[in-house]
Amino acid sequence: MRFKHLLLISAPLFISLFLLWRFLRPLNIFVVDKRFERPIHIETPKRLSSVTAEGCSKCHEDIYREWSKSMHAQAWSDPYFQADYKYDGSQQICQNCHIPLQNQQENLVLGFRDRDKFKPILKPNPDYDPDLQNEGVTCAVCHIKDGKIVGPFETNRAPHSVEVDPEMTTGMKYCIRCHVVSGKRWDTFYRIPPCGTVVEIQEGDSEPDCVGCHMPEIIRPVAIGMEQRKGRRHLFQGGHHPEKVKGDLRVEYKKEVERNSIKYIFILTNVGTVHYLPTGTPDRHLTLELKLRDKKGQIIKEKTYKMKRYILWRPFIIDIKDTRLPYRKPRRFIFEFSRYSKAAVLDVTVRYHLLDEKRRKKIGYRNKQPIAYPIHKRIIPIE
């Protein structure tokens, strides 16, 4: 009896302490696996004096120009990433995707103090190159392997040798290192991993083709003085490219008039991307903003729909619901108002949010660029 009595007293205390620990512990939202537990060690290929993108630009002008405006080039320097990185304690593991080359990092990773590999054993890196660091995901990350330059095509006209890798035509082997992060752990209950783009595609029974969408095909010389041939633009287009996102979304509507009310039914369809719209970090989302205005522009009625992932982060990580737009599956949104209102127009805006406003404030990100932009605007006269 005394044991049962002790158990009844201690069990709630134990559960309370356990839950308190779950709320206070550092939050790791992904699993560190072998793909990216350490930075990439590369050797400078023969006939090259540098592995920097700037060095590559002497011959590959067009490719360098495209890459330099991409988020790959800004993977380390991007102000939002830097604010988020510092807020989360400047963990070394983040560097292995944002500056993936060993010589981009100030320290070498010798091993780990913990099983989860979030606490590396570090020592100063004698070959650290701050200029290379500022290039983020630079050319060498994908195009140098085992001291050789790799590419999708053979050539005997380059000043350096090129080893052909057929898998580079789809890019999956290269993209998967950073863009498919696992969340499988005893305390996580994701339906889709934190950055689960590939899982989203496979869920829709499609084959992932990262290169086909994010690096559009082009006919041009791959380098100065070479012949025209089929290649890829190094734009890495995604959520930071409004025109690309606009082309991925179709917005339609129909009007229904009833005895005492008017109903607008909006149909939003992801027509351009085989993963969810939007994808990437769970903060990204769409809003459908509907504002009914009178002749003076004053708002009579308004409603906002959100298309996003809703995740419980503590005490356990649980995917609660997902209202984003899957590929080719139309979603309906209804806006209804009185026939006898003084409505003149219905103001419709679909907006892409790169970051949630609450998160922006929480991490102290003072953005100079907007964290959201419109991808569809329409003014519908009310007859």
C-alpha positions, 0 to 999 in steps of 0.5 A: 500500500505504501508503494502504491501511495508513493507511486501515486504521489511521484508519478505526477511529479515525474511527468511534470518535471519531464514535460518541463524539461521538454519545454526548456531543452534546446529545440532540435527540429531535424536529425543529423545524418551522415549526409551532412554531419560534417563539411565537405572536404575538397581538393583543388583540381589540377590546372586550377589556382582557386576553387572560388566562384569568382575564379570560375567567373573568368571563363563562365561569365553567364553562369557566375552572373546568374548564380551570384543573384541566387539564394545559393550565393547568399546562403551565408550572408542572407540577413534573415539566415544570420538573424535566425542562426544567431537566435538558435545559438549559432550551431555549427551544424547549420554551417554544413549546409549554408557554407558546406565546404570545409575551408569555408568554416573557421573550425574543423570538426574532429568528432562529436560529444553527443549521440545526436551530433549537435555538439561537435568537437572543434579546433581552428581551421588553418585553411579557413578562407573568409572570401570563400565563406562569403560565397555560400553554396558556391560552384565547388559544392556541386562541381568538385569531387575527389579533386576532379571537376564534375559536370553533366557533359564531356568536353575536350576543349576546356583548360581542365578535365571534366568527369561526367556524372549522369546524375547531375542532369536531375540534381537529386544526388546533389540537392538531397544533401541539404534539401531532404532533412530527416525528422524521424526521432522518438519525439517527433511526429512529422507527416512531412519532415521539416524541409520535406520537399522531396517527400511532398513530391513522392507523396503525389507519385511524381519523380523529383526533378529539382534541376528541371524546375529550378534551373531552366534549360538554355542553349548557349556556350558553357564558357567563353569561346566554346560552342553553343550547346544545351545547358542550364541556367544557374538561377535556383528559382524558388520562393524568392522569385515572385515571377516564378511563384506567380506562374505556379498558381492559378486563381479562378472564381465564380459568383452565386446570387441568392435571395438575400446574399451574394457568394464568391467562390474562389478556386486556387490551384497549384499548377506549376510545382509538383510539391506543395505551394509553398514548400521549404521551411514551415514558416512559409505560407500563402494568404488569400485576403478578401476585402469588401469595399464601398464606393469610398474605399472603406472596408465593409467586410474582410476575411483572410484564409491561410495556406500553411503548415501548423506544427506543435513544437513543444513539448513534442513535435507534432504535425497538426494540419496542413492547408497548403496547396498540393499539386493539381488539387484545387481548393475552394474558399468562400466569401459571402455577404448581404445583397443589400450591403453598400459594396462597390468592389471586392479587393482580392490579394493572394500573398506569399509569405517568406516568414511568419511575422511572429517569428520575425519579431521573435528572432529580432530580424529587422528586414530591409526587404519585405517578408511577403509579396503579392502574387495575385491581385484583382479588383472585382466590381460588385454589380 
